[in-house]
Amino acid sequence: MTFDQLFRILKARWKLALAIAASIIVATLLVSLIYPKSYQATASLLIDAKPDPVSINAGLGASGGQSYLATQVDVIGSAAVAQRVARTLGMENNARMRELWQKETDGKGNMQSWLGELISRGLKIKPSRESNVIDIIYQDADPAFAAIVANTFAKAYIDTTVDVRLAPARQYTQFFEERAALARQKLERAQEQLSKAQREKGILATEERLDVENARLNDLSSQVVALRGLRSETSSRDSQARSRPEQIEDVLNSGVIGSLKADLARQEARLEELSSRLGQAHPSYIEALASANALKSKINLETSRRTASLGINNSMAGTREESAKQAYEEQRARLLKLKESRSELAVLERDVESAQRIYDTLQVRLNQANLESNSSQAGITLLTPATEPAKHSSPKMTLNMIAAVVLGSMLAIIVVLTIELMDRRVRGAQDITQLLNIPVIGILPMSDSSTPRLRSWHKKPPSGGNNALAVN
């Protein structure tokens, strides 16, 4: 169908089309005037999607973006927030609300849930596409009530968010308090066992005590080595004194023995002189011989004294060596026992350190949980509170009338075309060409008396000829 054909059809049936369009426009106008007016109040919230650095559950807000805002939209529209709004407004104490609940539910179910569903009917949530702002829109016939409910929804959402954040923090606080108490008891028991072991073993500072005992053992070892060398020397000198006493150094270096040997040498020289001059039976020779023997006895006595002192020195050196060895062995045993005790104490010290670390870690987490459980920050700011709207939001007269004109016109065209298809008329040369499939050779002006005949051509086409004559 061409535009010319459509225009001819509308021109022919303009009264019907106008009646249909006018009826729709008038009906829309009447409905818009009769329909009760409603008002929309809007409260804007700024959502901070950044995680709380103090929060244990800081990862809940770390995703950010539209997914986080979508979650917040779901929270605002949740039953928990709606029921909180109903409780805040005191709807359950309203006699009219109770009567309406009894009427609709016969007193069955939970009134709080029913009130939450009722108050949510006028709620609309509109998140921003390019920012973290969410608009809470509430629609009601009373503009003041719409503003109150919108602000109440905003406050209920903020309070619910705080509760959602604080609930796990409080649970964590209780958990860490119990664990910290157990860790403190374990730490006290470990410290008590360590103190008891230190008292029993007489060790306070194991490292210092071990250093002192090691130094003492090293000193005794040095003494044993020195006394062993001294014992070897005195033993050698004692053996030499027993075999060749006159060759020992003490005898050779003795001034008394040397003086006696000099006197003996002079006396023996005198004996030789007296023997050769007077003979051995002479009293002078006998007296000199007695003096020489006396000198020899003195020399032997002094030599025996010197050798005896070497034996005593050897015996004393042996005694000192044995004492040093015994002291060394005792110190070594004490050091080994100290090391064993130190190993036991080291285990207890590690237990104390481990218990201390666990307790400190739990204390840090407990302080963090306490800080979060006492925090009322939800990361949400009421950017613009709702105010009482001055103009109604629906019905929208201008929009409704534009829609009525558009829809009425479309419906009128559809109805006219439908009727035209059911009762087809020839309204121009193009209709003849389409209906008869023959060319038009000319167009004559149409008179009023020929109109009925032309209208029936499409039913009784001419029998002869392949050309048609159009009448205008």
Secondary structure, DSSP 8 states (H G I E B T S, - for coil): --HHHHHHHHHHTHHHHHHHHHHHHHHHHHHHHHS--BEEEEEEEEE--S--SS-TTGGGGSS-HHHHHHHHHHHHTSHHHHHHHHHHHTGGG-HHHHHHHHHHHTT-S-HHHHHHHHHTTTEEEEE-SSSSEEEEEEEESSHHHHHHHHHHHHHHHHHHHHHHHHHHHHHHHHHHHHHHHHHHHHHHHHHHHHHHHHHHHT-S-HHHHHHHHHHHHHHHHHHHHHHHHHHHHHHHHHHHHHH-GGGSHHHHT-HHHHHHHHHHHHHHHHHHHHHHHT-TTSHHHHHHHHHHHHHHHHHHHHHHHHHHHHHHHHHHHHHHHHHHHHHHHHHHHHHHHHHHHHHHHHHHHHHHHHHHHHHHHHHHHHHHHHHHHT----SEEEEE-----SS--BS-HHHHHHHHHHHHHHHHHHHHHHHHHHS----SHHHHHHHH---EEEEE---GGGHHHHHTTTTS--SS-S-EEEE-
